[in-house]
Amino acid sequence: MAGALEGSGKPFVVTSGTALLAIGRDRESPGRIATEEDAPASASIPRAASEATVLAASGRGVRGSIVRLAPTVHGTGDHGFVPMLIDIARRTRISAFIGDGANRWPAVHRLDAARLFRLALEKASPGARLHGVAEEGVPLRTIAQTIGTALGVPVRSLTEDEAHAHFDWFARFVAIDNPTSSDRTRSALGWRPQEPMLLTDMRDGGYFSDVNSLAAPG
């Protein structure tokens, strides 16, 4: 796709994720807030190759840009990480986090993310890395507490071994610490998130509308 646009000056916007900036850096610089200037730690990380392709095309007459989305893009129709946490809490009757739960997920409402894609299409400079992040980082413990309160289930801390049994393959994502800034994106494009923040959206946006599914079968 990028090759077909070479020399045209046309926009080409590719989706990536902020979580790839946490992979490989968790132990090197724990707690550091990622910025748009950061590149993936390794070219072998999923989505890293797509980012590299866009950056290369931007030097060949393509107005390519990268929109890195937060791990949770919330709002109506969300089928991502937060609904997965809610589903696990319903099934196990425990809303869990790992360790002290201080690790953070950035978040963005889907409508704010949509506005960012439009701005990227209209205004982004060639080779721009943009962050679809309205909240730099929401602690997993706070997310788990919101789920526990809504479902009426206990909130518990799990060890790493317990987490693998509880969350299965999803444990890696539950444990990720991915604080991320979008300051450069906001400054470059005038993007201003205006939709509800994650915890408010969880409480008021229908995430727990089928809470009665917790009732014991039979």
C-alpha positions in Angstrom: 0.0 0.0 0.0 2.8 2.4 0.9 4.6 1.6 -2.3 1.5 2.4 -4.4 1.4 5.9 -2.9 5.1 6.8 -3.4 5.5 10.2 -4.9 1.9 11.1 -4.6 2.0 13.3 -1.5 -1.2 11.6 -0.3 -1.8 10.8 3.3 -1.4 7.3 4.7 -2.4 6.7 8.3 -1.4 3.4 10.0 -2.6 2.1 13.4 -0.2 1.0 16.0 -0.3 0.7 19.8 1.4 2.4 22.7 1.8 -1.0 24.4 4.7 -1.9 22.1 6.7 0.9 23.7 6.5 -0.9 27.1 7.7 -4.3 25.7 11.4 -4.7 26.4 11.5 -1.5 28.5 9.7 -2.7 31.6 12.9 -3.6 33.5 15.2 -1.1 31.8 13.3 2.1 32.7 10.4 1.2 34.9 7.8 4.0 35.4 9.1 6.1 32.5 6.4 7.9 30.5 6.6 7.0 26.8 6.4 9.8 24.3 5.9 10.1 20.5 9.7 10.3 20.1 10.1 6.7 21.3 10.6 3.9 18.8 9.9 0.2 19.5 12.7 -1.5 21.4 12.9 -4.2 18.8 12.0 -4.5 15.1 10.6 -8.0 15.9 7.8 -6.6 18.1 4.4 -6.8 16.3 3.4 -3.5 14.6 7.0 -2.3 14.7 7.5 -3.4 11.0 4.4 -1.4 10.0 5.8 1.7 11.7 9.1 1.2 9.9 7.3 0.9 6.6 5.4 4.2 7.1 8.5 6.1 8.2 10.4 4.8 5.1 7.6 5.8 2.8 7.4 9.2 4.3 10.9 9.8 2.7 9.5 8.8 -0.7 6.7 11.2 -1.2 4.0 9.7 1.1 2.5 11.8 3.9 2.6 8.8 6.2 1.7 9.0 9.9 1.3 6.5 12.7 -1.5 6.6 15.3 -0.6 4.6 18.4 -3.7 3.8 20.3 -3.9 3.2 24.0 -4.4 -0.4 25.2 -8.0 0.4 26.1 -10.1 2.3 23.5 -13.3 2.5 25.4 -16.9 3.4 24.6 -20.0 1.8 23.1 -19.1 -1.4 21.2 -15.9 -2.0 23.2 -14.7 -5.6 22.8 -11.2 -5.0 24.1 -9.2 -5.4 27.3 -11.7 -3.9 29.8 -14.6 -6.1 28.7 -12.2 -9.1 29.0 -11.4 -8.1 32.6 -15.1 -7.8 33.3 -15.9 -11.2 31.8 -13.1 -12.9 33.8 -14.4 -11.2 37.0 -17.9 -12.5 36.2 -16.8 -16.0 35.6 -14.4 -16.3 38.5 -16.3 -14.0 40.9 -13.1 -12.2 41.7 -11.9 -8.8 40.3 -8.2 -9.2 40.3 -5.0 -7.3 39.7 -1.3 -8.4 39.9 1.0 -7.4 42.8 0.2 -3.9 44.1 -1.8 -3.1 40.9 0.1 0.2 40.4 0.9 -0.6 36.8 -0.9 1.7 34.4 -2.9 1.5 31.2 -3.3 4.6 29.1 -6.9 5.1 27.8 -8.9 6.9 25.2 -12.5 7.1 24.2 -13.3 5.8 20.8 -14.8 9.1 19.6 -11.7 11.0 20.7 -9.6 8.4 18.8 -11.8 8.9 15.7 -11.2 12.6 15.8 -7.4 12.0 16.0 -7.5 9.8 12.9 -9.3 12.6 11.1 -6.8 15.2 12.2 -3.9 12.8 11.2 -5.5 12.4 7.7 -5.9 16.2 7.3 -2.9 17.7 9.0 -0.2 15.2 10.2 3.4 15.8 8.9 5.2 13.1 7.0 6.6 10.5 9.4 4.6 11.8 12.4 4.1 9.5 15.4 0.9 10.3 17.2 -0.5 9.0 20.5 -4.2 8.4 20.9 -4.0 8.8 24.6 -6.5 10.9 26.7 -5.3 9.5 30.1 -1.6 8.9 30.6 -2.1 5.9 32.9 -5.0 4.4 34.9 -3.8 2.0 37.7 -5.0 -1.5 37.2 -5.9 -1.7 40.8 -8.4 1.2 40.3 -9.9 -0.5 37.2 -10.2 -3.8 39.2 -11.9 -1.9 42.1 -14.4 -0.3 39.7 -15.2 -3.7 38.3 -15.5 -5.3 41.7 -17.9 -2.6 43.0 -20.1 -2.8 39.9 -20.3 -6.6 40.0 -20.4 -7.0 43.7 -17.4 -9.3 43.8 -14.3 -9.1 46.0 -11.2 -7.3 44.7 -7.9 -9.3 45.2 -4.2 -9.0 44.5 -2.6 -12.0 42.8 0.9 -13.2 42.6 2.5 -13.7 39.2 1.9 -17.4 39.4 -1.7 -17.0 40.5 -2.2 -14.4 37.8 -1.2 -16.9 35.0 -3.7 -19.4 36.3 -6.4 -16.7 36.7 -6.0 -14.7 33.5 -4.3 -17.3 31.3 -2.6 -15.7 28.2 -4.1 -12.3 29.2 -1.9 -12.1 32.3 0.9 -10.5 30.3 -1.3 -7.6 29.3 -2.8 -7.2 32.8 0.7 -6.8 34.1 2.0 -4.3 31.6 3.0 -0.8 32.8 2.5 1.6 29.9 2.3 5.2 31.1 2.2 7.3 27.9 2.1 11.0 27.0 0.2 12.6 24.1 1.5 16.1 24.7 3.3 16.3 21.3 0.2 15.0 19.5 -2.0 17.6 21.1 0.4 20.4 20.3 1.0 19.4 16.7 -2.7 18.8 15.7 -4.7 20.7 18.3 -6.3 17.4 19.4 -8.3 17.8 22.6 -10.0 14.7 24.1 -13.5 15.7 25.3 -15.3 12.4 25.9 -15.7 10.7 29.4 -12.6 9.2 31.0 -12.3 5.5 31.4 -13.6 4.9 34.9 -16.6 7.3 34.3 -17.4 5.5 31.1 -17.2 2.1 32.8 -19.6 3.2 35.4 -22.0 5.1 33.2 -21.5 3.7 29.7 -23.2 0.3 29.9 -20.2 -1.9 30.6 -22.2 -3.7 33.4 -25.6 -3.7 31.8 -25.8 -7.5 32.1 -24.7 -7.6 35.7 -27.5 -10.0 36.4 -25.4 -12.7 34.7 -23.6 -13.1 38.0 -26.6 -14.8 39.4 -26.0 -18.5 40.2 -27.2 -20.8 37.5 -30.3 -22.8 38.2 
